Every structure is written in structure tokens, then in C-alpha cells.
Amino acid sequence: MEHDKILHFAAGAVICVIFSFLLRFCIPGISTWVGLIAAFAFGMGKEIWDIKHGTPEFLDFIATASGGFVVFLILKLLAGM
């Protein structure tokens, strides 16, 4: 796995954690879903930005989304959020 993909995975995971924990008191039932959607949205937004300012790669989006999805599963299954 490329170093870049690892960074994308980590970014997706961090985004999901931040959104999930910041919103767990405001919207406790769906905060993890919002975290997952945020990770997907940030990943997609980054690749759209890369169209004009870099090199867009679908696998970068997949790596970002995967990081968010792994955290989502951990929070849903293990933490009961």
C-alpha cells in the first residue's frame, strides 16, 4: 500500500471519529452515520479539488472512505454508538 493511501485511510478514520464524538450528545442515534458520511464527503471533495489542483485518484477516495468505514464499524459494534 502506498504511503499516500495510508494517509487517506487515516484521514477518513480521524474525520469519522471527530464528527461522531462531537455530535454524539446532539444527535446520539445517528452521530456515527454523520461521521461516516463526513468521511465520504471529505474524500470526494478532496478528489474533486484534485481535478484542477492535483491528480485525482479513485483509489484515494476508496482509502479515505475505508478509513471512515472501519471507524464506523468499530464505534457501532464495539462502542455501541
ZIPE-V475119 format. One line per field, one symbol per residue. psi: psi as a letter, one per 30 degrees, with the letter a starting at -180 (. if undefined). burial: # if it has 9 or more other ideal C-beta (glycine too) atoms within 8 Angstrom, else .. A space follows every 10 residues. Layout:
# ZIPE-V475119
psi->???
burial->???
This chain:
# ZIPE-V475119
psi->kleeeeeeee eeeeeeeeee eegffeiefg eeeeeeeeee eeeeeeeeef efgbjkkefe eeeeeeeeee eeeeeeeefg .
burial->....##.### ########## ..##...... ##.###.### .###.##.## .....#...# #.######## ##.###.... #
